[in-house]
Every structure is written in structure tokens, then in C-alpha cells.
Amino acid sequence: MTRSTREVLESHLAHRQEGTLEGDLAENYHDDVLLLSWGEGADRGLDAVRHRAKVLSSYLGHGAFRYEELLVEGEVGMLRWTGEQDELRVRTGVDSFVVRDGRIAAQTIFYVVDGEAS
């Protein structure tokens, strides 16, 4: 039985809150996932997800996120989130997802970091 878009995205968010990136990748992402993000461009695959997660964690560690709203319609989901750690803050982050066959097939990522690293 294939998981719904909401089930996949809720699992993704739980893994990210716990800091279990590899578990998230194994459970929720297609091997050839398409990623689009400002500043990083377009890329494919699990290593691209790892890279973008590393970039974000250089600003905010795991657990520094607050998930504000998750909208789901069919195979598409949109997440609005914030984050804060030390002197850094993300006031609004927005990720969009396409989920096919129970896995994330595409993701867009947008956020702006305010403040300076300590």
C-alpha cells in the first residue's frame, strides 16, 4: 500500500525534527529526486539532498525548526516553516514537494537567513 502525500511529508518532518537525515532519505525520497533552490539551482539525487541539508544545518541545527503550516492537495505539498538558533533566524521558509509512489520525487526550497553566525 502506497503512503499518501501527507503521510510521506509528516514522516519527512518528523525525521528532520529528530535529525535523522539518512532515515528520512531511505524512507521518504526517490533516489533521483529533483531539487530546486535559490542560490543552489537545480540538482538531482540523494547527495543533492544531503548537500542542501548540510547548508541549512550550517545556519540552523536540527530541532531549531518550527513547522507553521503544511498544505496538501493530491501529490503536491507545501510547507511554511521558521527557524532560530543563536543570533540567526529564518522568518519564513517555504518548501514545496511532489510525492509519487509514496516518495518525494521533487522539492523546491526557499528561505532567507537573518542575523550573523556567532
N, C-alpha and C positions, 0 to 999 in steps of 0.2 A: 504494500500500500504506500503510495507516494504522499509525503507530507505536504500540507498546504503552505502557501506563501507565508502566512502568519506564523505557522509552526517553525518554519525554517528561520525566519527573521528573529523570532523570540529566542530560539536556540543560539543564533549568532550573537545576539545582545548579551545573553547570559554568559557565554564563553568570554566575550570581551570584558564584561564586568569582572570576571574571575581571573582574567589574564591568561587564559588557556588558548593562545593563538593556534597552536598545532591541532588541538582538538576541534577548534572551530573550522579550520581548513579541511580536516578529514571528514567532518560530519556535514558541513554546510556548503562547500564551494565546489563547483565544477573545476576539473583540472585546467581547463582552458578558459577560465573566467576572463571577461573583458573588463578592464578598469579604465575609467576616465576621471582625471582630476586636474584642476587648475594648478599650474606650476610643474606638474609631472607629466602631463599629456596622456596619451593612450598606451596601454600595455596589456599583455595577456599572461595568465598563468598564476600559479600559487606563489612563485617567487616575487611576482609583482605585488601581491597582497602582503607578503612578508615585508617587502621594502617600504610600502606605504604605512604599514603598521609601525615600523621602526621609526619613520619620520615623525609620525604623530606622537609616539611614545617619547621622542626626544623633547617634546613640549609638555605632554601630559602623561603620567604613568597610568597603568591600568587601575580602574576603580575611581579615577578622577573625573569620570563622565557622569552626566545626568541625562537620561533619555526623556525628552519632553513629550514627544508625540510620535506615534507610529501609525501611518495610514496605509491601508492595503486594499487593493482592488484587483481581483484576478491574479495575474502573475507579476504585478508591479507593486512595489512597496516604497514608501518614502519615510525617512526618519529625520526628525529635528532633534538636535542634541546640543548640550553645552558642556563645558569642562573648565576646571580650575585647579591649579596647583601652584603653590608659592606665589610668585608675582605674575604668573601667566594666566590668561583666561581666553576661552573661546566662548563668545557670547552667543553665536549661532553657528552651528554646523548642520549641514544638510547632506544626507546620503540618499541616493535612490538605488533601487535594486530591481532586477528582473530575475524571477525564480522559475526555473523549468526543471521538470522531472525531480522535484524535491531538493534542488541545489541552486545556489546563487550562480547565475550564468553571466550577469553583468552588474556592475556597480559604478555609480558616479559618486564623487567625493568632493565636498566643498566646505571649507572652514577658514576663518581668519583668526589668528592668534594676536591678542593684545598683551602688551607688557614686555618685560625683559626677563630672560633667564637669570637665575641667581648664580 
